[in-house]
Amino acid sequence: MFRRREAVPFAFVAEADRFRSNVAPPPRQRPSASELAGRTLIGLTVTAGLVGSLLFGLPALEAPVSPKAPSQAQESEGR
């Protein structure tokens, strides 16, 4: 079989961790007023939906109070 006679340079692998690019990424674009307004409206809509579901859901989570069951105050007065 054919064997390679020159050594394989592995030094570039060790240098890869220290390599820093001299190319800077482009600056981020600032969002426009309409994008900010849209993001704000979406956030308010999501928040209002969560609050509304909480307000409508809390009464359903409460235990029902039956008017037929005598309270302990009435039982203690009757004795």
Buried (B, 14 or more C-beta within 10 A) or exposed (E): EEEEEEEEEEEEEEEEEEEEEEEEEEEEEEEEEEEEEEEEEEEEEEEEEEEEEEEEEEEEEEEEEEEEEEEEEEEEEEE
